[in-house]
């Protein structure tokens, strides 16, 4: 094939892609009509969105990097959710000097939703309390026991991202009460321990963050173990005297690395 014919084929593919995007928009309009005017209808469905992305990545092959596929699909999903009902992303540290949190937000959500600069993790969760259909990005390096505002029926964890370049710790994606759950093999728990405790290393339990407030230790932990087994492990370590562990969300560990481009940026030499 000649160079001109190949370029014409690219133009044809672009037109087909655009037509499919417009068809998707019309289908979303039909979904909105089917849901009716109910303000309580859940628009953002992290479990379904994760399944869609997983299918696309499983089917992907060829030269296009998977991170680009992830960014394209995430941008499309976010844009169409925003068309159904505008939402915002409250980002703790959005204006940080490294730009890492802004990069992560734009990678995962594109440019459709508005970004809100939250002073810290607590402020980001306050935004979700005021606007239950919004989302938040909070680094595990944020100070204080901000996760105490999380609950199973309120603001909840729906995803985890590997630490982006310029950020020392992983980042949690947190959804408001009017956003669906994510599901996933790993459950995140809020744990309160009386006294100034140090979390021991336990098999199958990851300590995500901890903070001491007076004579109380607050911790955020993650585990794929069944709740009963987790409670027994914590009790055996002398951390809790009764089953008072509070689940505050779930995430799919297979998707933790999908934002890896902000952790490892590789530049290829131009080819002649």
ZIZIWO-V75730 format. One record per run of one state. SS is the DSSP state (@ for helix, = for strand, . for the rest). FROM is the first residue (numbers start at 0). TO is the last residue. If there is no record, write none. Layout:
ss=SS from=FROM to=TO
ss=SS from=FROM to=TO
//
This chain:
ss=. from=0 to=1
ss=@ from=2 to=34
ss=. from=35 to=44
ss=@ from=45 to=58
ss=. from=59 to=64
ss=@ from=65 to=83
ss=. from=84 to=86
ss== from=87 to=91
ss=. from=92 to=98
ss=@ from=99 to=108
ss=. from=109 to=112
ss== from=113 to=117
ss=. from=118 to=119
ss=@ from=120 to=129
ss=. from=130 to=133
ss== from=134 to=138
ss=. from=139 to=144
ss=@ from=145 to=148
ss=. from=149 to=154
ss== from=155 to=160
ss=. from=161 to=169
ss== from=170 to=174
ss=. from=175 to=184
ss== from=185 to=193
ss=. from=194 to=203
ss== from=204 to=212
ss=. from=213 to=214
ss== from=215 to=222
ss=. from=223 to=225
ss=@ from=226 to=235
ss=. from=236 to=244
ss== from=245 to=250
ss=. from=251 to=251
ss=@ from=252 to=261
ss=. from=262 to=271
//
